[in-house]
Amino acid sequence: MAPRILLARHGQTAWSLSGQHTGRTDIPLLEEGRRGAKLLGERLHHEPWAGLPDVAVRTSPLLRASETCALAGFGERAEPWDALMEFDYGAYEGLTPAEIKAGRPDWLIWRDGVPDGETLEQVAARADEVVAWARSADRDVLVFAHGHILRAIGARWLGEDIAFAARIRLDPTSLSVLGWAYDMPAIQVWNDTAHLTG
């Protein structure tokens, strides 16, 4: 069977709650985020996942992702990987979309990018690196990371331009699965947060 990639977005932080762009600012999870990470772990340690005993695990080294990984029970198996770090938002770090749009009403990050940060091409290249690693694996892989880089990975897994990421939003502590259908890259599960409400 061709390998799949499971995507786990980190739990809730103060900035994800307020809608602020959180790129490289290394902030911890809120208590709600810690609870969500544990619930995600419980889900992945029960059927049909059964703890994913053979899965390769990588995490963004940023605290909110690595803490989610550890609380979900995969910390000891995880390898930190800079390719999974969040989009470097440059001058827009810490700003909300509304604050940015006050000066740039038509701004869309997936089309216009950010000043003094990573380019869309650089983010796409990191996403492509993750996709290439996942596809070359001899088993399923699980990554813990951030909303925008995971959306970029989703777009690039499907062979779409990074701009497609605008159409596939992700909530904190969500679980997504990218796999195959008819021998083509496909979304199997996207933005699933059932473990938070079950």
C-alpha positions as a printed NumPy array, in Angstrom:
array([[  0.   ,   0.   ,   0.   ],
       [  1.287,   3.48 ,  -0.862],
       [  2.161,   5.548,   2.206],
       [ -0.194,   8.124,   3.621],
       [  0.613,  11.261,   5.563],
       [ -1.347,  12.109,   8.699],
       [ -1.377,  15.806,   9.568],
       [ -1.957,  16.986,  13.142],
       [ -2.296,  20.704,  13.696],
       [ -1.113,  21.951,  17.083],
       [ -3.547,  22.762,  19.874],
       [ -5.06 ,  26.131,  20.708],
       [ -2.75 ,  29.   ,  21.699],
       [ -3.536,  32.547,  22.752],
       [ -2.678,  33.777,  19.25 ],
       [ -4.597,  31.107,  17.347],
       [ -7.588,  32.018,  19.518],
       [ -7.227,  35.736,  18.726],
       [ -6.468,  35.109,  15.052],
       [ -2.97 ,  36.592,  15.156],
       [ -0.461,  35.304,  12.634],
       [  1.883,  33.081,  14.624],
       [  4.895,  32.173,  12.562],
       [  8.148,  31.829,  14.44 ],
       [  6.966,  33.344,  17.747],
       [  7.358,  30.392,  20.087],
       [  4.321,  30.481,  22.342],
       [  2.906,  27.624,  24.439],
       [ -0.438,  25.926,  24.275],
       [ -3.369,  27.181,  26.294],
       [ -4.932,  24.719,  28.719],
       [ -7.625,  24.131,  26.077],
       [ -4.86 ,  23.287,  23.605],
       [ -3.236,  20.878,  26.037],
       [ -6.575,  19.136,  26.63 ],
       [ -7.159,  18.91 ,  22.875],
       [ -3.715,  17.407,  22.294],
       [ -4.431,  14.693,  24.857],
       [ -7.796,  13.959,  23.231],
       [ -6.103,  13.715,  19.834],
       [ -3.623,  11.276,  21.351],
       [ -6.424,   9.168,  22.809],
       [ -8.032,   9.014,  19.384],
       [ -4.812,   7.952,  17.675],
       [ -4.15 ,   5.289,  20.316],
       [ -7.542,   3.619,  19.757],
       [ -8.932,   1.845,  16.708],
       [ -8.615,   2.221,  13.817],
       [ -5.21 ,   3.8  ,  14.515],
       [ -4.153,   1.613,  17.475],
       [ -1.248,   3.867,  18.381],
       [  0.209,   3.811,  14.853],
       [  2.987,   1.431,  15.937],
       [  4.861,   1.509,  12.632],
       [  4.383,   5.158,  11.71 ],
       [  7.309,   7.557,  11.255],
       [  6.746,  10.728,  13.303],
       [  8.15 ,  14.205,  12.747],
       [  7.283,  17.495,  14.408],
       [  7.929,  21.159,  13.989],
       [ 10.473,  22.153,  16.633],
       [  8.3  ,  25.076,  17.717],
       [  6.849,  24.611,  21.208],
       [  3.154,  24.564,  20.305],
       [  3.666,  21.701,  17.837],
       [  6.233,  19.702,  19.799],
       [  4.117,  20.028,  22.954],
       [  1.046,  18.792,  21.062],
       [  3.098,  15.856,  19.795],
       [  4.318,  14.988,  23.296],
       [  0.888,  15.315,  24.922],
       [ -0.596,  13.119,  22.185],
       [  1.883,  10.422,  23.175],
       [  4.292,  10.57 ,  20.231],
       [  7.067,  12.743,  21.661],
       [  9.58 ,   9.96 ,  22.222],
       [  9.137,   8.733,  18.637],
       [  9.234,  12.153,  16.981],
       [ 12.098,  13.747,  15.108],
       [ 12.115,  17.583,  15.014],
       [ 12.217,  18.951,  11.466],
       [ 12.612,  22.592,  10.466],
       [ 10.714,  21.952,   7.209],
       [  7.556,  21.73 ,   9.36 ],
       [  7.958,  25.169,  10.945],
       [  5.184,  27.657,  10.301],
       [  5.25 ,  30.251,   7.53 ],
       [  7.634,  33.084,   8.491],
       [  5.189,  36.004,   8.402],
       [  7.867,  38.685,   8.587],
       [  6.343,  42.122,   9.171],
       [  2.898,  40.562,   9.629],
       [  3.904,  38.419,  12.613],
       [  1.43 ,  38.91 ,  15.456],
       [ -1.096,  40.794,  13.313],
       [ -4.646,  39.654,  12.617],
       [ -6.02 ,  39.551,   9.065],
       [ -8.272,  42.504,   9.94 ],
       [ -5.258,  44.566,  11.036],
       [ -3.426,  43.749,   7.826],
       [ -6.471,  44.455,   5.657],
       [ -6.861,  47.881,   7.242],
       [ -3.877,  48.902,   5.128],
       [ -4.289,  46.358,   2.298],
       [ -8.029,  45.71 ,   1.822],
       [ -7.607,  43.126,  -0.945],
       [ -4.728,  41.235,   0.709],
       [ -4.72 ,  37.425,   0.567],
       [ -1.694,  35.648,   2.018],
       [ -1.875,  32.797,  -0.509],
       [ -1.7  ,  35.263,  -3.418],
       [  0.17 ,  38.269,  -2.048],
       [  2.54 ,  36.777,   0.523],
       [  4.061,  38.849,   3.322],
       [  6.716,  41.591,   3.497],
       [ 10.079,  40.746,   5.072],
       [  9.21 ,  37.079,   5.579],
       [  9.168,  33.897,   3.546],
       [  8.001,  33.987,  -0.04 ],
       [  5.209,  31.732,  -1.218],
       [  7.805,  29.912,  -3.308],
       [  9.894,  29.203,  -0.213],
       [  6.884,  27.859,   1.686],
       [  5.929,  25.712,  -1.312],
       [  9.475,  24.334,  -1.49 ],
       [  9.327,  23.296,   2.183],
       [  5.925,  21.69 ,   1.608],
       [  7.34 ,  19.831,  -1.398],
       [ 10.189,  18.545,   0.783],
       [  7.678,  17.09 ,   3.253],
       [  5.575,  15.564,   0.466],
       [  8.647,  13.978,  -1.141],
       [  9.711,  12.5  ,   2.203],
       [  6.23 ,  11.109,   2.888],
       [  5.903,   9.57 ,  -0.571],
       [  9.334,   7.939,  -0.367],
       [  8.587,   6.34 ,   3.003],
       [  7.936,   2.629,   3.272],
       [  5.173,   3.258,   5.811],
       [  2.634,   5.886,   6.851],
       [  3.97 ,   9.087,   8.394],
       [  2.558,  11.441,  11.027],
       [  3.51 ,  15.094,  11.324],
       [  2.698,  17.678,  13.983],
       [  2.843,  21.212,  12.672],
       [  0.961,  24.456,  12.005],
       [ -2.069,  25.626,  10.072],
       [ -0.511,  27.322,   7.084],
       [  2.364,  24.928,   6.447],
       [ -0.037,  21.97 ,   6.737],
       [ -2.427,  23.618,   4.276],
       [  0.518,  24.144,   1.921],
       [  1.433,  20.456,   2.285],
       [ -2.171,  19.535,   1.477],
       [ -2.131,  21.634,  -1.691],
       [  1.205,  20.301,  -2.865],
       [  0.265,  16.66 ,  -2.068],
       [ -2.615,  17.105,  -4.52 ],
       [ -0.299,  18.643,  -7.13 ],
       [ -1.986,  22.027,  -6.801],
       [ -0.392,  25.459,  -6.682],
       [  0.15 ,  26.736,  -3.151],
       [ -2.726,  29.192,  -3.728],
       [ -5.085,  26.195,  -3.378],
       [ -4.267,  26.24 ,   0.347],
       [ -6.66 ,  29.179,   0.693],
       [ -9.524,  26.72 ,   0.126],
       [ -8.604,  24.101,   2.741],
       [ -8.707,  25.625,   6.2  ],
       [ -7.557,  23.825,   9.337],
       [ -8.682,  24.213,  12.926],
       [ -6.431,  23.789,  15.98 ],
       [ -5.855,  20.159,  17.032],
       [ -7.423,  18.849,  13.826],
       [ -6.492,  15.572,  12.174],
       [ -6.198,  15.178,   8.407],
       [ -5.116,  12.257,   6.239],
       [ -3.672,  12.547,   2.745],
       [ -3.62 ,   9.347,   0.764],
       [ -4.574,   7.951,  -2.611],
       [ -7.622,   7.264,  -4.771],
       [ -7.453,   5.64 ,  -8.215],
       [ -3.645,   5.852,  -7.948],
       [ -3.852,   9.623,  -7.626],
       [ -3.053,  11.78 ,  -4.563],
       [ -6.251,  12.431,  -2.627],
       [ -7.653,  13.85 ,   0.595],
       [ -8.997,  11.005,   2.749],
       [ -9.848,  13.081,   5.837],
       [ -9.598,  16.837,   6.29 ],
       [ -9.913,  19.098,   9.343],
       [-11.471,  16.4  ,  11.511],
       [-11.983,  17.549,  15.102],
       [-14.44 ,  14.843,  16.228],
       [-12.106,  13.939,  19.102],
       [-12.693,  17.375,  20.63 ],
       [-16.468,  16.989,  20.826],
       [-16.985,  13.232,  21.175]])
